[in-house]
Amino acid sequence: MITEAQMRLLALCSIRVDGKSVDWSLIARCALRGHLDSLCEGIIPEETPSARKSLPILRHGLRSPLSDHTSRIDDELRLAEKSGARLTTVLDDEYPENLRHVQDLPPFLFFRGNLNDEADRNSVAVVGTRDASDIGLARAKRVARELGEAGFIISSGLARGIDTAAHETALHFGRRTLAVLGTGITQCYPKENAGLLEEIAQSGAVLSQFWPSRSPGRDTFPRRNHVTSGISLGSVVIEASRTSGAKMQARVAAEQGRHVLLLRSLVDTQDWALKMVESGRATAVDSSTQIIEHLRGPVAPRREPLTEQLHLDVE
């Protein structure tokens, strides 16, 4: 049963004015700090560029009651329920603890399976290119297996290639794994991973930061990377070109103050990876033992200012 506070939070996320929405991360931060009532009154208690952009959208949207959005939200909640998904928001205890500590956190998550915060605080993202080489897939499987043996939870984005290899390895060895979707919780992309998604939902968790009806789009997969990184202690990039989403996740992880661990083979072959290591935003690693040593060390300081986040398309 959805609470009144959850409904108000979702209603704020539903506001659209001339195709623009209030920055969802801004809503999440304010709600997490106890300012949900202020937002509902058209007040943003934050002095940031995002707040300045969002304020006129928020106030224009509040010219009509938030209750006007109830029908749309009810439809989305029915879709989620039909697919066996549940809702958690930044207002709830069940919301993943790791995500609470990043600035670009989502205001809500729909999820299938079960969230286990005690275990999931030790999640590690194993990510890489969709067009993985055979040796890249072998490396991903080995890293996922050895991290699982060391007690870490494997998180990834359910994409083809490295992500799929990481998830499948965790399941093969009876380990918990988290899949962060780049679509609504009612969909699966790529479609061939539908069976894998169901397996993960049975023994781990599948999460989405989007409305349940949301189809894949140009903005959804970059946003997925923010959550995959934020929910994890660090990101291990196995194999990725300069145009790969895994490169973006490495950058995001550095901005979030997470560990960024790049395989030595990647650093030796990709200029972007070498530059990240040389700038101190990432660490080159030669083995799972080194990965584990870094993950068990102090959390990395944020390396650079967080970039302004794109508004999420709620359509």
C-alpha positions in Angstrom: 0.0 0.0 0.0 1.5 3.3 -1.1 1.7 6.0 1.6 0.7 9.6 1.2 4.3 10.8 1.4 5.3 8.3 -1.4 2.4 9.5 -3.5 3.4 13.1 -3.1 7.0 12.3 -4.0 5.9 10.5 -7.2 3.5 13.3 -8.0 6.4 15.8 -7.9 8.3 13.5 -10.3 5.3 13.5 -12.6 5.3 17.3 -13.2 5.9 18.2 -16.8 5.9 21.7 -18.2 6.6 22.2 -21.9 8.3 18.9 -22.0 10.5 19.6 -19.0 10.5 18.1 -15.6 11.9 19.0 -12.2 15.3 17.4 -11.7 14.6 14.1 -10.1 17.9 14.0 -8.2 17.0 17.4 -6.8 13.7 16.0 -5.6 15.4 13.0 -4.1 18.0 15.1 -2.2 15.4 17.5 -0.8 13.0 14.7 0.2 15.9 12.8 1.9 16.7 15.9 3.9 13.2 16.2 5.1 12.0 18.9 2.7 9.2 17.1 0.9 6.6 19.6 2.3 8.7 22.5 1.1 8.8 21.1 -2.4 5.1 20.6 -2.4 4.7 24.3 -1.5 7.0 25.4 -4.4 10.1 26.0 -2.3 13.4 24.4 -3.2 15.8 24.7 -0.1 18.9 24.2 -2.3 21.1 26.8 -4.0 22.4 25.0 -7.1 22.1 25.5 -10.8 19.7 22.6 -10.9 17.5 24.3 -8.3 17.4 27.5 -10.3 16.4 25.6 -13.5 13.8 23.5 -11.7 12.1 26.2 -9.6 10.0 27.8 -12.4 9.0 24.3 -13.6 8.0 23.3 -10.1 5.9 26.4 -9.4 4.2 26.3 -12.8 3.4 22.6 -12.2 1.9 23.3 -8.8 -0.6 25.7 -10.3 -2.8 22.6 -10.4 -3.1 20.2 -7.5 -0.6 17.3 -7.1 -3.7 15.1 -6.9 -4.1 15.7 -10.7 -1.3 13.3 -11.3 -2.9 10.4 -9.3 -4.4 8.7 -12.3 -1.0 8.4 -14.1 0.7 7.2 -11.0 -2.0 4.6 -10.3 -1.6 3.2 -13.8 2.2 2.9 -13.3 1.7 1.2 -9.9 -0.7 -1.3 -11.4 1.8 -2.1 -14.1 4.5 -2.6 -11.5 2.2 -4.8 -9.3 1.3 -6.9 -12.4 4.9 -7.6 -13.1 5.6 -8.6 -9.4 7.5 -5.4 -8.7 7.5 -3.3 -5.5 8.3 0.3 -4.8 10.9 1.9 -2.5 11.7 5.6 -2.2 14.3 7.8 -0.5 11.7 8.2 2.3 11.8 4.4 3.1 14.1 2.3 5.2 14.3 -0.3 2.4 16.0 2.2 0.0 19.6 1.0 -0.7 22.0 2.7 1.8 24.8 3.1 -0.7 22.6 5.2 -3.0 21.7 7.5 -0.1 25.2 8.9 -0.1 25.5 10.0 -3.7 24.3 13.4 -5.0 22.7 12.0 -8.1 20.4 9.5 -6.4 17.1 8.6 -7.8 13.9 9.5 -5.8 12.4 6.0 -6.2 13.2 2.5 -7.4 10.9 -0.2 -8.6 12.4 -3.7 -7.9 11.7 -7.4 -8.3 13.3 -9.9 -5.9 14.4 -8.7 -2.5 16.6 -5.9 -1.3 19.1 -6.9 1.4 20.9 -3.9 2.6 23.3 -5.7 4.9 24.6 -7.8 2.0 24.1 -5.2 -0.8 26.3 -2.6 0.9 29.2 -4.9 -0.3 28.1 -4.8 -3.9 30.7 -4.2 -6.6 29.9 -3.3 -10.2 31.6 -5.5 -12.9 31.0 -3.8 -16.2 32.3 -3.5 -19.7 31.5 -3.4 -23.4 28.6 -5.2 -25.1 31.0 -6.3 -27.9 33.3 -8.2 -25.6 36.2 -10.3 -26.8 36.5 -13.9 -25.7 39.4 -13.0 -23.4 37.3 -10.1 -22.0 34.4 -12.4 -21.2 36.8 -14.9 -19.5 38.3 -12.1 -17.4 34.8 -10.9 -16.4 33.8 -14.4 -15.3 37.0 -14.8 -13.3 36.6 -11.4 -11.6 33.0 -12.1 -10.8 33.8 -15.5 -9.4 36.6 -14.4 -7.2 34.8 -11.3 -5.9 31.9 -13.6 -5.1 34.1 -16.0 -3.2 35.4 -13.0 -1.2 31.9 -12.1 -0.1 31.1 -9.3 -2.5 27.7 -9.0 -4.3 28.0 -8.5 -8.1 26.1 -5.7 -9.6 25.8 -4.9 -13.3 23.5 -3.5 -16.0 22.1 -6.7 -17.7 23.6 -5.6 -21.0 25.1 -8.0 -23.5 28.7 -9.0 -23.2 30.6 -8.2 -19.9 27.5 -7.5 -17.9 25.8 -10.7 -18.9 29.0 -12.7 -18.1 29.2 -11.2 -14.6 25.6 -11.9 -13.8 25.7 -15.4 -15.1 28.9 -16.2 -13.2 27.4 -15.0 -9.9 24.3 -17.2 -10.5 26.3 -20.2 -11.5 28.2 -20.2 -8.2 25.0 -19.6 -6.2 25.8 -15.9 -5.4 23.5 -13.0 -5.1 23.6 -10.5 -8.0 21.9 -7.1 -8.7 20.7 -6.0 -12.1 20.1 -2.3 -12.8 17.8 -1.8 -15.8 17.9 0.9 -18.4 14.2 0.5 -18.9 11.1 0.4 -16.7 10.8 -2.7 -14.5 8.1 -4.2 -16.8 10.6 -4.5 -19.7 13.8 -6.3 -20.4 16.6 -5.0 -22.7 18.1 -6.8 -24.4 15.2 -9.2 -24.9 17.4 -12.2 -25.0 18.2 -11.6 -21.4 14.6 -12.1 -20.2 15.4 -15.5 -18.8 18.5 -14.2 -17.0 16.4 -11.3 -15.5 14.0 -13.9 -14.1 16.8 -15.9 -12.5 18.2 -12.7 -10.9 14.8 -11.8 -9.6 14.5 -15.2 -7.9 17.8 -15.0 -6.0 18.8 -11.4 -6.0 17.2 -8.2 -7.2 16.3 -6.4 -10.4 16.0 -2.6 -10.0 14.8 0.3 -12.1 14.8 4.0 -11.4 12.2 4.7 -14.2 8.4 4.6 -14.4 7.4 0.9 -15.0 6.2 1.7 -18.5 9.4 3.4 -19.6 10.9 2.1 -22.8 14.6 2.2 -23.5 15.9 5.6 -24.7 19.0 7.6 -25.3 18.9 8.9 -21.8 18.0 5.8 -19.9 21.2 3.9 -20.2 23.5 6.7 -19.0 21.1 7.2 -16.1 21.3 3.4 -15.4 25.1 3.8 -15.1 24.7 6.4 -12.3 22.6 3.9 -10.2 24.8 0.9 -11.0 27.8 2.9 -9.8 26.0 4.5 -6.8 24.7 1.3 -5.5 28.2 -0.2 -5.4 31.4 0.3 -3.5 33.2 0.6 -6.7 33.2 -0.2 -10.4 35.5 -2.7 -12.0 35.8 -2.1 -15.8 36.9 -5.2 -17.7 37.0 -4.1 -21.3 35.6 -0.9 -22.8 36.3 1.4 -25.8 36.1 5.2 -25.6 32.5 5.1 -26.7 31.4 2.4 -24.3 28.9 3.1 -21.5 31.3 1.5 -19.1 33.7 4.4 -19.8 30.9 6.7 -18.6 30.3 4.6 -15.6 34.0 4.9 -14.7 33.8 8.7 -14.9 30.5 8.7 -12.8 32.0 6.4 -10.2 35.0 8.8 -9.8 32.6 11.7 -9.4 30.6 9.9 -6.8 33.7 9.1 -4.8 33.5 5.4 -5.5 36.5 3.1 -6.3 37.3 3.0 -10.0 39.3 -0.1 -10.8 40.5 -0.7 -14.4 42.1 -3.9 -15.5 45.7 -3.5 -16.5 44.9 -4.9 -19.9 42.3 -2.1 -20.4 44.7 0.6 -19.3 47.4 -0.7 -21.6 45.1 -0.5 -24.7 42.7 2.4 -24.1 43.9 6.0 -23.9 40.9 7.1 -21.8 41.7 4.5 -19.2 45.3 5.5 -19.0 44.4 9.1 -18.6 42.0 8.2 -15.7 44.8 6.4 -13.9 47.4 9.1 -14.6 44.9 11.8 -13.2 44.4 9.8 -10.0 40.7 9.2 -10.7 41.2 5.4 -11.2 43.5 2.6 -10.3 45.0 0.0 -12.6 44.7 -3.5 -11.2 46.3 -6.8 -12.2 44.3 -9.3 -10.2 41.2 -9.9 -8.1 43.5 -9.8 -5.1 44.4 -6.2 -5.8 40.7 -5.4 -6.5 39.7 -6.8 -3.1 42.5 -4.9 -1.3 41.3 -1.6 -2.8 37.6 -2.3 -2.1 38.4 -3.1 1.5 40.4 0.1 1.9 39.0 3.7 2.4 36.4 4.9 0.1 38.0 7.1 -2.5 37.4 10.9 -2.2 35.3 12.6 -4.9 37.8 13.4 -7.6 35.9 16.2 -9.4 32.7 18.2 -9.1 29.5 16.3 -10.0 28.3 17.4 -13.4 24.8 18.7 -13.8 22.4 15.8 -14.3 20.1 15.5 -17.3 16.4 15.8 -16.5 14.7 12.4 -16.8 12.1 11.9 -19.4 9.1 10.6 -17.6 7.2 9.7 -20.7 
